[in-house]
Amino acid sequence: MVSDSVRAVQEEFRNSMINSENKKSVKFKEEVFVDRVRRKVLIFTEKSLQPVLNLSGTILHTNLGRALLPEEAISAMTEAASQAVNLEYNILEGDRGSRDKHVEEELCRLTGAEAVTIVNNNAAAVMLVLNTLARRKEVLVSRGELVEIGGSFRLPDIMTSSGCKLREVGTTNRTHFEDFENALSSKTGLILKAYTSNYTITGFTKEVKEADIIKLSRDYNIPFVVDLGSGSLIDLKNSNVTLEPTPLKKLQSGVDLVTFSGDKLLGGPQCGIIAGRKNLIARINRNAMKRAMRCDKLTVAALSAVLKIYGNPEKAVQKIPTLRLLLRSEEEIKNVVDRVLPELRFHMERMATLEAVDCQSQVGSGALPNQLLPSAGIAIRLKNKKSSNGFFLSKVSEVFRKLPIPIIGRVHDNAFILDLRNLENESAFLKQLEFLPKNWDF
Ligand SMILES: *Cc1c(COP(=O)(O)O)cnc(C)c1O
C-alpha cells in the first residue's frame, strides 16, 4: 500500500513537471511529498463513510443520508445481516416465498392499496411503472410538472430511459382538462402526475382537478399514476405541520397507482414503494426489471420494522426520528440551545460572538417545499473580522467540518448558523468542542 502510494505521488510530481511551462517552477519538497503519500495511505485505511452531526436545518438531507432509523429497524437489520433469515422462504410450507411478503400486509393497510411492490428507491419505482405500463407508448404529463429533483432525477430523462414517449400537455403555468382530452389517443400508455416536490408555480395558473383526470382515465381505460415523491403514512392532524396528500388519500380518491420513497417522510430505509391496483402490480412484478431493482434483506428488515411501529401512530411520532424531529417544538429546541450555548461560549468566546437565534428548518428531499418550521439555533460571527465577509464565514464552517465528528451548519444572514432541531445527541456535540482550535488565525 505504501509503495503503491509512493509510486502514484512520484507519477503526479513527474507529470506536473512535464506539463508545466517552466520546469523549474515545480519545486520538489520532501515534506510535501511525504504528506501526499501519507494522505493517499489514509484513503485506504480510514473509513470513508463516517458519522456527521447534521445541524444544517434540513431534516431529510439527501447528501447526509436522509432518514435516521428507529432502534427497532436498526436491530432488525443487524439480525438480518448476521444470520440466515426467511427472506424468500415460506417457513410453514417449507418452500419458496416472496421477499415483498414481509411488508405487504402493513403497506396495504396503511395505504389502502390492493397490492404493493417495493424496489430500490422511488426513481426505480417510477421507471418500473413507466416501463411496465407504457413502454413504446405515450405518457401524458402536464408541462407544469416536468420536475427535476436534485441528484439527476429528471422526469423527461426517466421517461426516455424507461422506453416511453413523453407527451407534454398544456403549458408551464396553465393546463386545462381539454388539453388532456385532446392528447389522448390509441398511443397513450398512462397519465402521470408528478408531485412538484421542490417548487411551486404561482400567479396566472391552472391545474386540472385530479377527480377529472381520474374520470378521464376510467373512461378511456388508461392507468392514472401519481408520483408522490414523499409519501407520509399518517396524517399529523393535530400538529402545525400539514403533510402533503398521503398515499391513502390518493388511492381512496381513485388514483390507480402511487409511488413514493421509503426514506423521506416515511422515515424508513432507502426504497421505493408502488401501491395500488392488484392487476397493475401483478404486471409490474412480472417485469424482468423488477428483479434488477429488488430490495436487499437489510432494507426489507428495516422497512418491516418501521411499518410495525406505524401500527400505533402515537408511538410512531415518538419512535421514528424523522417524525420526532419534524414535530419537535420550538420550545424544546430552545432548551437545547440554552444547554449547549454556554459550553460553546466557553470554547469560542475569544474568537467569536455567539448568539441564540430564531431560525427556520425545512423538511428537505423535496418534501413540503413551502413549509418552513420555526426552530432555534446559534449564530456564530467572528470578532475583529468583517462579519459579512464570506471568506471568514466559510473558514468557520470549515473548522466545524474538520472536527472528529464533522458538524455541518450553514452560512446564512452573515453568520455561521447551527440549527439545533436535529441535535439529539448533545454529548457527542459537546465532546467535539474540545477539538476546536484555540487560535483562529485565517
Ligand atoms: C424524491 C423524489 C423522487 C426520487 O425518489 P428517490 O427515492 O430519491 O429515488 C421522485 N419523484 C419525486 C416527486 C420525488 O420527490
The ligand as a Gaussian input file, in Angstrom:
#p B3LYP/6-31G(d) Opt

LIG

0 1
 C      -37.632000      12.344000      -4.209000
 C      -38.485000      12.159000      -5.394000
 C      -38.183000      11.180000      -6.354000
 C      -36.959000      10.312000      -6.242000
 O      -37.049000       9.444000      -5.152000
 P      -35.720000       8.655000      -4.637000
 O      -36.251000       7.813000      -3.528000
 O      -34.760000       9.688000      -4.230000
 O      -35.246000       7.845000      -5.784000
 C      -39.015000      11.052000      -7.433000
 N      -40.098000      11.845000      -7.589000
 C      -40.418000      12.797000      -6.682000
 C      -41.634000      13.639000      -6.928000
 C      -39.627000      12.980000      -5.559000
 O      -39.929000      13.930000      -4.667000

